[in-house]
Amino acid sequence: MVQRKLSGLAIISVIFAIFVFMLTVYGAINVSTSVNSSGSIVTSTPASSALGLYSDSACTVPLAPIDWGSLSPGATITRYVYIKNVQGSSSLTLNMATSDWTPERANGPMTLTWNRQSTVLAPGQSTVATVTLTVSSSIAGITSFGVQIIISGTG
């Protein structure tokens, strides 16, 4: 009878040890952190007023700086920017670039892309651009960042 109680206690001890081990492994694998963020967009065209950037599809509300929110490693977040060729005489080909990454080492583990590279806008025409920020799952040591997004039109 005493031996059965000891066997039952041994089984319970082993089950408890496995449970503690699983919690420890889960805690080691499930690690997250967040990154505070902000951003701004500027236009760069031959005539600085040739492109308008807006936050609404009617192109009436000027675009404010983008706040990407708090991000976790591996996050992907999308924002929409409405772009209008407000120049009256020629079509413009759209391009996007980034600059002034703060800290500079954020450029790499964080990437910005969009879906309107080389899109041509006729005078008065507008389009919606999907701007996507991706954070590498292996990002480390960056707790906040800033980046300037440059949208240009050439034509």
Buried (B, 14 or more C-beta within 10 A) or exposed (E): EEEEEEEEEEEEEEEEEEEEEEEEEEEEEEEEEBBBBBBBBEBBBEEEEBBBBBBEEEBEEEBEEBEBBEBEBEBEBEBEBBBBBBBEEBBBEBBBEBEEBBEEEBBEBBBBBBEBEEBEBEBEBBBEBEBEBBBBEEBEEBEEBBBBBBBBBEB
